[in-house]
Amino acid sequence: MKLEKFYDQAYYWLIGRGIRVVAGVIVFLIGIWLIKILRSRLRARMHKTQVNSSLQPFILSLVVPALYILLVFFVVDILGFQLTIFTTIIGAFSVAAGLALSGTFQNFAGGVLILLLKPFEIKDHVVAQGQEGIVTSIQIFYTVLLTFDNKTIIIPNGKLFNEVIVNISREGKRRLDFEVKLAYAADVDTVKQIITDAITSSKNILSNPPIRVGINALEIDSIRYIVNVWIKPENYLTVKIALMEKIIKDLGAAGIPFPKAG
């Protein structure tokens, strides 16, 4: 009698639950197969579109586990188990984690956007967050700059991406501007010719766009001449020092009078 009852219960279980179990196993196996295909295609797609190599493993580590979690929930739902308690726990944990790691998530999001949109790249000369330097590393949570006086600056990506970024290297050339103050007694054409000769005989100055030398302002005791030359960003400071020194020496050698100190 007990054996018959057992068979009856087993039969009803197979009818009621067996189909769900078989369907759950089939869906689980198919889901794993599809996730593997999606992972391979996603990796190939990121490689084809040249997504930053630092970002690729992070995208895979987020997308693939998320797909597995969704698959498990889907299979559990097919088996007929109630997910109310699990969803409540997961929801509470997500809220707590979000509050505790809000700054970290902001930096992570900023890092992802920087790697995807590429406002700057490694070796670019940038000005950001009041800091100026060469980008030496772009990580998911922070970016590292090396200043010209050899200081390492670490900037969180959340703040970096949400503020103004000046990329000096992006266009491949940069204009150098400075002024020279001379006395009114100096002949304008002679001054302009001496400055132009000093520029053309200097190194690392680009011929296009053309140089520009002219009067920028008239003051009570002096004339201010403006000098505009185009150079490569990496040569900015070297050219500035050398060119200003050469112009001052050439003007002095030609007897051009400088304004007297008042």
C-alpha positions as CSV (number, residue, x, y, z in Angstrom):
1,M,0.0,0.0,0.0
2,K,2.8,2.4,1.0
3,L,4.7,1.4,-2.2
4,E,1.6,2.2,-4.3
5,K,1.3,5.5,-2.5
6,F,4.9,6.3,-3.2
7,Y,4.5,5.5,-6.9
8,D,1.4,7.7,-7.0
9,Q,3.3,10.6,-5.5
10,A,6.2,10.1,-7.8
11,Y,3.9,10.0,-10.7
12,Y,2.2,13.2,-9.8
13,W,5.5,14.8,-9.0
14,L,6.8,13.9,-12.5
15,I,3.7,15.2,-14.1
16,G,3.7,18.4,-12.0
17,R,7.4,19.0,-11.5
18,G,9.2,16.7,-13.9
19,I,8.3,18.8,-17.0
20,R,9.5,22.0,-15.2
21,V,12.8,20.3,-14.3
22,V,13.4,19.0,-17.8
23,A,12.5,22.4,-19.2
24,G,14.7,24.2,-16.7
25,V,17.7,21.9,-17.5
26,I,17.2,22.5,-21.3
27,V,16.9,26.2,-20.9
28,F,20.0,26.3,-18.6
29,L,22.1,24.4,-21.1
30,I,20.9,26.5,-24.0
31,G,21.5,29.6,-22.0
32,I,25.1,28.7,-21.2
33,W,25.7,28.0,-24.9
34,L,24.2,31.3,-25.9
35,I,26.3,33.2,-23.3
36,K,29.5,31.7,-24.6
37,I,28.6,32.7,-28.2
38,L,27.7,36.3,-27.0
39,R,30.9,36.5,-25.0
40,S,33.0,35.5,-28.1
41,R,31.1,38.0,-30.4
42,L,31.4,40.8,-27.8
43,R,35.1,40.2,-27.5
44,A,35.5,40.2,-31.3
45,R,33.3,43.3,-31.6
46,M,35.4,45.3,-29.1
47,H,38.6,44.2,-30.8
48,K,37.2,45.3,-34.2
49,T,36.0,48.7,-32.9
50,Q,39.3,49.1,-31.1
51,V,37.8,49.5,-27.6
52,N,40.6,50.4,-25.2
53,S,42.4,47.2,-24.0
54,S,42.1,48.3,-20.4
55,L,38.3,48.5,-20.8
56,Q,37.7,45.2,-22.6
57,P,38.2,42.8,-19.6
58,F,36.0,45.1,-17.4
59,I,33.1,45.0,-19.9
60,L,33.3,41.3,-20.2
61,S,33.6,40.9,-16.4
62,L,30.3,42.9,-16.0
63,V,28.3,41.6,-18.9
64,V,29.0,37.9,-18.7
65,P,28.3,37.4,-14.9
66,A,25.1,39.5,-15.3
67,L,23.9,37.2,-18.1
68,Y,24.6,34.2,-15.9
69,I,22.7,35.7,-13.0
70,L,19.7,36.4,-15.3
71,L,19.9,32.9,-16.6
72,V,19.8,31.4,-13.1
73,F,16.8,33.6,-12.1
74,F,15.0,32.5,-15.3
75,V,15.7,28.8,-14.6
76,V,14.6,29.1,-11.0
77,D,11.4,30.8,-12.1
78,I,10.8,27.9,-14.6
79,L,11.2,25.4,-11.7
80,G,8.5,27.2,-9.9
81,F,10.4,28.6,-6.9
82,Q,9.4,31.9,-5.4
83,L,12.0,34.6,-5.8
84,T,10.4,37.3,-3.6
85,I,12.9,36.8,-0.7
86,F,15.9,36.7,-3.0
87,T,14.9,39.8,-4.9
88,T,14.3,41.7,-1.6
89,I,17.7,40.7,-0.3
90,I,19.4,41.6,-3.5
91,G,17.5,44.9,-3.7
92,A,18.5,45.9,-0.1
93,F,22.1,44.9,-0.8
94,S,22.2,46.9,-4.0
95,V,20.9,50.0,-2.2
96,A,23.5,49.7,0.6
97,A,26.3,49.0,-1.8
98,G,25.3,52.0,-4.0
99,L,25.3,54.4,-1.0
100,A,28.6,53.1,0.2
101,L,30.4,53.1,-3.1
102,S,28.7,56.0,-4.9
103,G,32.1,57.8,-5.3
104,T,33.7,54.7,-6.6
105,F,30.9,54.1,-9.1
106,Q,31.2,57.7,-10.3
107,N,35.0,57.2,-10.8
108,F,34.3,53.9,-12.6
109,A,31.7,55.5,-14.9
110,G,34.1,58.4,-15.6
111,G,36.9,55.9,-16.5
112,V,34.6,54.0,-18.8
113,L,33.6,57.2,-20.6
114,I,37.1,58.4,-20.9
115,L,38.3,55.1,-22.4
116,L,35.3,55.0,-24.8
117,L,35.1,58.6,-25.9
118,K,38.9,59.3,-25.7
119,P,39.1,63.0,-24.8
120,F,42.8,62.3,-24.3
121,E,45.2,59.4,-24.7
122,I,48.5,58.2,-23.3
123,K,51.3,60.7,-23.8
124,D,48.9,63.6,-24.5
125,H,49.6,67.0,-22.9
126,V,46.6,68.0,-20.9
127,V,45.4,70.6,-18.4
128,A,42.7,69.4,-16.0
129,Q,41.6,70.0,-12.4
130,G,44.1,72.8,-12.2
131,Q,47.0,70.4,-13.1
132,E,49.1,70.3,-16.2
133,G,51.2,67.4,-17.4
134,I,51.6,64.4,-19.7
135,V,49.1,61.5,-19.4
136,T,51.1,58.4,-18.3
137,S,48.3,56.1,-17.4
138,I,44.5,55.8,-17.8
139,Q,43.0,53.4,-15.3
140,I,39.3,52.6,-14.7
141,F,39.1,54.6,-11.5
142,Y,41.9,57.3,-12.0
143,T,44.2,58.9,-14.4
144,V,47.9,59.6,-13.8
145,L,49.7,62.8,-15.0
146,L,53.4,63.5,-14.9
147,T,54.1,67.2,-14.5
148,F,57.0,69.0,-16.1
149,D,58.7,69.3,-12.8
150,N,58.5,65.5,-12.4
151,K,55.6,65.2,-10.0
152,T,53.0,62.4,-10.3
153,I,49.4,63.6,-10.1
154,I,46.6,61.1,-9.6
155,I,43.2,62.4,-10.6
156,P,39.9,60.5,-9.9
157,N,38.1,59.9,-13.2
158,G,34.7,61.0,-11.8
159,K,35.9,64.5,-11.2
160,L,38.1,64.5,-14.3
161,F,35.4,63.7,-16.8
162,N,32.9,66.1,-15.3
163,E,35.2,69.1,-15.6
164,V,36.9,71.0,-18.4
165,I,39.7,69.1,-20.0
166,V,42.2,71.0,-22.2
167,N,44.0,68.7,-24.6
168,I,47.0,70.6,-25.9
169,S,48.4,67.7,-28.0
170,R,45.2,66.8,-29.9
171,E,45.7,69.1,-32.9
172,G,49.4,68.4,-33.3
173,K,50.6,72.0,-33.1
174,R,50.3,74.9,-30.7
175,R,50.7,78.7,-31.0
176,L,53.3,80.4,-28.9
177,D,52.4,84.0,-28.0
178,F,54.5,86.6,-26.2
179,E,55.1,90.3,-26.2
180,V,58.2,92.5,-26.4
181,K,58.2,96.1,-25.0
182,L,60.4,98.6,-26.8
183,A,60.9,102.4,-26.7
184,Y,59.2,104.7,-29.2
185,A,62.6,105.6,-30.6
186,A,62.9,102.2,-32.1
187,D,62.1,102.0,-35.8
188,V,59.0,99.8,-36.2
189,D,60.1,98.2,-39.5
190,T,63.6,97.5,-38.2
191,V,62.2,95.9,-35.1
192,K,59.8,93.7,-37.0
193,Q,62.6,92.6,-39.4
194,I,65.0,91.7,-36.5
195,I,62.3,89.7,-34.7
196,T,61.3,87.9,-38.0
197,D,64.9,87.0,-38.7
198,A,65.3,85.7,-35.2
199,I,62.3,83.5,-35.7
200,T,63.2,82.1,-39.1
201,S,66.7,81.2,-37.9
202,S,65.4,79.4,-34.9
203,K,64.8,75.6,-34.7
204,N,61.5,73.8,-34.2
205,I,59.2,76.5,-35.5
206,L,56.6,75.5,-38.1
207,S,56.2,77.4,-41.3
208,N,52.5,76.8,-41.5
209,P,50.5,78.7,-40.3
210,P,52.7,81.7,-41.0
211,I,54.4,83.7,-38.2
212,R,53.0,87.0,-37.1
213,V,54.9,90.0,-35.7
214,G,53.2,93.4,-35.2
215,I,52.3,96.1,-32.8
216,N,49.8,95.0,-30.1
217,A,49.5,98.1,-27.9
218,L,50.7,101.7,-27.5
219,E,51.6,102.7,-24.0
220,I,52.8,106.0,-22.6
221,D,56.4,105.1,-22.5
222,S,56.6,102.1,-24.8
223,I,55.3,100.0,-27.7
224,R,54.3,96.4,-27.2
225,Y,55.0,94.1,-30.1
226,I,53.2,90.8,-30.3
227,V,54.9,87.6,-31.6
228,N,52.9,84.6,-32.7
229,V,54.7,81.4,-33.9
230,W,53.4,77.8,-34.3
231,I,55.3,74.9,-32.8
232,K,54.7,71.3,-31.9
233,P,53.3,71.0,-28.3
234,E,56.3,69.0,-27.0
235,N,58.6,71.8,-28.0
236,Y,56.7,74.6,-26.4
237,L,58.9,75.5,-23.4
238,T,62.2,74.8,-25.2
239,V,61.3,77.1,-28.1
240,K,59.8,79.8,-25.9
241,I,63.0,80.1,-23.8
242,A,65.4,80.0,-26.8
243,L,63.4,82.3,-29.0
244,M,62.8,85.0,-26.4
245,E,66.5,85.0,-25.5
246,K,67.6,85.2,-29.1
247,I,65.2,88.1,-29.9
248,I,66.4,90.1,-26.8
249,K,70.1,89.5,-27.8
250,D,69.5,90.4,-31.5
251,L,67.6,93.6,-30.6
252,G,70.3,94.6,-28.1
253,A,73.0,94.0,-30.7
254,A,71.2,96.2,-33.2
255,G,71.1,99.0,-30.7
256,I,67.3,99.0,-30.4
257,P,66.4,101.0,-27.3
258,F,64.3,99.3,-24.5
259,P,62.0,101.4,-22.3
260,K,63.6,102.8,-19.2
261,A,62.5,101.4,-15.9
262,G,60.0,103.8,-14.3
